[in-house]
Amino acid sequence: METSPYTLAIMPRKKAPKSAHAESELPRERLARLRKERGWTQVELAERVGITQRLLSDYEVGRLRLNADIVVRLADALEIATDELLRSNGRKAPLRPKPSLRLQRRMEKIEKLPPHQQNYLLKTIDGFLKGVAG
Protein backbone atom coordinates (compact mmCIF):
# COMPACT_ATOMS: atom_id res chain seq x y z
CA MET A 1 0.00 0.00 0.00
CA GLU A 2 1.40 3.38 -1.00
CA THR A 3 1.45 6.33 1.40
CA SER A 4 0.28 9.66 0.04
CA PRO A 5 2.62 12.68 0.14
CA TYR A 6 0.08 14.44 2.34
CA THR A 7 0.25 11.66 4.97
CA LEU A 8 4.04 11.73 4.96
CA ALA A 9 4.04 15.48 5.58
CA ILE A 10 1.79 15.34 8.66
CA MET A 11 2.75 12.01 10.25
CA PRO A 12 5.31 12.19 13.02
CA ARG A 13 8.47 10.32 12.22
CA LYS A 14 10.20 8.03 14.62
CA LYS A 15 13.57 9.31 15.71
CA ALA A 16 16.49 7.09 14.87
CA PRO A 17 18.54 5.81 17.80
CA LYS A 18 21.35 8.20 18.79
CA SER A 19 24.05 5.78 17.70
CA ALA A 20 22.68 5.70 14.16
CA HIS A 21 23.04 9.46 13.76
CA ALA A 22 26.09 10.06 15.92
CA GLU A 23 27.54 12.35 13.24
CA SER A 24 24.62 14.74 13.71
CA GLU A 25 24.96 14.84 17.50
CA LEU A 26 24.82 18.43 18.71
CA PRO A 27 27.52 19.78 21.04
CA ARG A 28 24.99 20.08 23.89
CA GLU A 29 24.04 16.42 23.41
CA ARG A 30 27.70 15.46 23.24
CA LEU A 31 28.33 17.37 26.48
CA ALA A 32 25.61 15.41 28.29
CA ARG A 33 26.81 12.11 26.81
CA LEU A 34 30.44 12.70 27.78
CA ARG A 35 29.42 13.68 31.30
CA LYS A 36 27.28 10.56 31.69
CA GLU A 37 30.00 8.30 30.23
CA ARG A 38 32.23 9.46 33.05
CA GLY A 39 29.54 8.68 35.59
CA TRP A 40 29.31 12.29 36.74
CA THR A 41 26.23 14.17 37.81
CA GLN A 42 25.55 17.68 36.58
CA VAL A 43 26.49 18.91 40.05
CA GLU A 44 29.88 17.16 39.90
CA LEU A 45 30.77 18.55 36.47
CA ALA A 46 29.50 22.01 37.39
CA GLU A 47 31.77 22.02 40.47
CA ARG A 48 34.76 21.06 38.33
CA VAL A 49 33.99 23.86 35.87
CA GLY A 50 33.13 26.45 38.50
CA ILE A 51 29.53 27.06 37.47
CA THR A 52 26.15 26.17 38.93
CA GLN A 53 24.27 22.98 38.14
CA ARG A 54 21.42 25.08 36.75
CA LEU A 55 23.75 26.76 34.26
CA LEU A 56 25.17 23.40 33.16
CA SER A 57 21.64 22.07 32.72
CA ASP A 58 20.79 25.10 30.56
CA TYR A 59 23.78 24.30 28.32
CA GLU A 60 22.86 20.61 28.06
CA VAL A 61 19.21 21.20 27.12
CA GLY A 62 19.99 24.05 24.74
CA ARG A 63 18.51 26.97 26.66
CA LEU A 64 21.94 28.61 26.46
CA ARG A 65 24.53 28.35 23.72
CA LEU A 66 28.03 27.24 24.55
CA ASN A 67 30.45 30.17 24.32
CA ALA A 68 34.21 29.92 23.78
CA ASP A 69 35.11 30.37 27.46
CA ILE A 70 32.73 27.70 28.71
CA VAL A 71 33.76 25.28 25.95
CA VAL A 72 37.39 25.54 27.08
CA ARG A 73 36.44 25.11 30.75
CA LEU A 74 34.19 22.11 30.01
CA ALA A 75 36.81 20.46 27.81
CA ASP A 76 39.43 20.90 30.54
CA ALA A 77 37.11 19.40 33.15
CA LEU A 78 36.19 16.49 30.87
CA GLU A 79 39.87 16.04 29.93
CA ILE A 80 39.18 16.26 26.19
CA ALA A 81 40.11 18.59 23.35
CA THR A 82 37.65 21.37 22.58
CA ASP A 83 37.21 19.85 19.10
CA GLU A 84 35.92 16.65 20.65
CA LEU A 85 33.22 18.62 22.42
CA LEU A 86 32.32 20.80 19.46
CA ARG A 87 32.27 18.25 16.66
CA SER A 88 31.87 14.56 16.34
CA ASN A 89 35.03 12.64 15.57
CA GLY A 90 33.30 9.36 14.80
CA ARG A 91 34.47 7.65 18.01
CA LYS A 92 31.44 6.38 19.83
CA ALA A 93 32.92 3.76 22.13
CA PRO A 94 31.97 4.83 25.65
CA LEU A 95 34.79 5.94 27.85
CA ARG A 96 35.54 4.08 31.03
CA PRO A 97 33.58 5.95 33.69
CA LYS A 98 35.72 7.93 36.07
CA PRO A 99 35.15 7.67 39.81
CA SER A 100 32.52 9.98 41.21
CA LEU A 101 33.59 13.11 43.00
CA ARG A 102 32.55 11.45 46.27
CA LEU A 103 34.91 8.51 45.66
CA GLN A 104 37.71 10.77 44.48
CA ARG A 105 37.54 12.77 47.71
CA ARG A 106 37.79 9.58 49.74
CA MET A 107 40.72 8.33 47.66
CA GLU A 108 42.55 11.61 48.26
CA LYS A 109 42.08 11.17 52.00
CA ILE A 110 43.32 7.57 51.80
CA GLU A 111 46.43 8.69 49.88
CA LYS A 112 47.28 11.05 52.76
CA LEU A 113 47.34 8.16 55.26
CA PRO A 114 50.62 6.50 56.22
CA PRO A 115 51.42 3.44 54.03
CA HIS A 116 50.65 0.86 56.75
CA GLN A 117 47.18 2.39 57.31
CA GLN A 118 46.56 2.47 53.55
CA ASN A 119 47.42 -1.23 53.31
CA TYR A 120 45.17 -2.10 56.23
CA LEU A 121 42.27 -0.15 54.74
CA LEU A 122 42.76 -1.69 51.28
CA LYS A 123 42.84 -5.21 52.77
CA THR A 124 39.59 -4.42 54.59
CA ILE A 125 37.99 -3.17 51.37
CA ASP A 126 39.26 -6.21 49.43
CA GLY A 127 37.81 -8.53 52.07
CA PHE A 128 34.47 -6.77 51.92
CA LEU A 129 34.37 -6.90 48.11
CA LYS A 130 35.34 -10.57 48.12
CA GLY A 131 32.41 -11.28 50.47
CA VAL A 132 29.98 -9.37 48.25
CA ALA A 133 31.15 -11.13 45.07
CA GLY A 134 31.16 -14.61 46.64
C-alpha positions in Angstrom: 0.0 0.0 0.0 1.4 3.4 -1.0 1.5 6.3 1.4 0.3 9.7 0.0 2.6 12.7 0.1 0.1 14.4 2.3 0.3 11.7 5.0 4.0 11.7 5.0 4.0 15.5 5.6 1.8 15.3 8.7 2.7 12.0 10.2 5.3 12.2 13.0 8.5 10.3 12.2 10.2 8.0 14.6 13.6 9.3 15.7 16.5 7.1 14.9 18.5 5.8 17.8 21.4 8.2 18.8 24.0 5.8 17.7 22.7 5.7 14.2 23.0 9.5 13.8 26.1 10.1 15.9 27.5 12.3 13.2 24.6 14.7 13.7 25.0 14.8 17.5 24.8 18.4 18.7 27.5 19.8 21.0 25.0 20.1 23.9 24.0 16.4 23.4 27.7 15.5 23.2 28.3 17.4 26.5 25.6 15.4 28.3 26.8 12.1 26.8 30.4 12.7 27.8 29.4 13.7 31.3 27.3 10.6 31.7 30.0 8.3 30.2 32.2 9.5 33.0 29.5 8.7 35.6 29.3 12.3 36.7 26.2 14.2 37.8 25.5 17.7 36.6 26.5 18.9 40.0 29.9 17.2 39.9 30.8 18.6 36.5 29.5 22.0 37.4 31.8 22.0 40.5 34.8 21.1 38.3 34.0 23.9 35.9 33.1 26.5 38.5 29.5 27.1 37.5 26.2 26.2 38.9 24.3 23.0 38.1 21.4 25.1 36.8 23.8 26.8 34.3 25.2 23.4 33.2 21.6 22.1 32.7 20.8 25.1 30.6 23.8 24.3 28.3 22.9 20.6 28.1 19.2 21.2 27.1 20.0 24.0 24.7 18.5 27.0 26.7 21.9 28.6 26.5 24.5 28.4 23.7 28.0 27.2 24.6 30.5 30.2 24.3 34.2 29.9 23.8 35.1 30.4 27.5 32.7 27.7 28.7 33.8 25.3 25.9 37.4 25.5 27.1 36.4 25.1 30.7 34.2 22.1 30.0 36.8 20.5 27.8 39.4 20.9 30.5 37.1 19.4 33.2 36.2 16.5 30.9 39.9 16.0 29.9 39.2 16.3 26.2 40.1 18.6 23.4 37.7 21.4 22.6 37.2 19.9 19.1 35.9 16.6 20.7 33.2 18.6 22.4 32.3 20.8 19.5 32.3 18.3 16.7 31.9 14.6 16.3 35.0 12.6 15.6 33.3 9.4 14.8 34.5 7.7 18.0 31.4 6.4 19.8 32.9 3.8 22.1 32.0 4.8 25.6 34.8 5.9 27.9 35.5 4.1 31.0 33.6 5.9 33.7 35.7 7.9 36.1 35.2 7.7 39.8 32.5 10.0 41.2 33.6 13.1 43.0 32.6 11.5 46.3 34.9 8.5 45.7 37.7 10.8 44.5 37.5 12.8 47.7 37.8 9.6 49.7 40.7 8.3 47.7 42.5 11.6 48.3 42.1 11.2 52.0 43.3 7.6 51.8 46.4 8.7 49.9 47.3 11.0 52.8 47.3 8.2 55.3 50.6 6.5 56.2 51.4 3.4 54.0 50.7 0.9 56.8 47.2 2.4 57.3 46.6 2.5 53.5 47.4 -1.2 53.3 45.2 -2.1 56.2 42.3 -0.1 54.7 42.8 -1.7 51.3 42.8 -5.2 52.8 39.6 -4.4 54.6 38.0 -3.2 51.4 39.3 -6.2 49.4 37.8 -8.5 52.1 34.5 -6.8 51.9 34.4 -6.9 48.1 35.3 -10.6 48.1 32.4 -11.3 50.5 30.0 -9.4 48.2 31.2 -11.1 45.1 31.2 -14.6 46.6 
